[in-house]
Amino acid sequence: MYVWIWRHLPGNAWVKALVSLLLVLGTVYVLFQYVFPWAEPLLPFNDVTVDNGMPAGGAMTEWR
């Protein structure tokens, strides 16, 4: 895939490298500005369960 992109970019190696860098930066920009904010409510990162620190089996006296 990368070879196909490289062959289809215009210019010599330096121009291709610059255009490749701009494409990568543009992709990262679009991801952070549009895709990730859109997908954030759909992901369960904020659905956490916090217990009171007690083991699941009962009180701490069992551990002493």
Contacts in CASP RR format, 6 or more apart in sequence:
PFRMAT RR
TARGET T0000
AUTHOR 0000-0000-0000
METHOD contacts of the structure
MODEL  1
MYVWIWRHLPGNAWVKALVSLLLVLGTVYVLFQYVFPWAEPLLPFNDVTV
DNGMPAGGAMTEWR
5 20 0 8 1.000
5 23 0 8 1.000
6 16 0 8 1.000
6 20 0 8 1.000
9 15 0 8 1.000
9 16 0 8 1.000
9 19 0 8 1.000
9 20 0 8 1.000
10 16 0 8 1.000
10 19 0 8 1.000
54 60 0 8 1.000
55 62 0 8 1.000
55 63 0 8 1.000
END
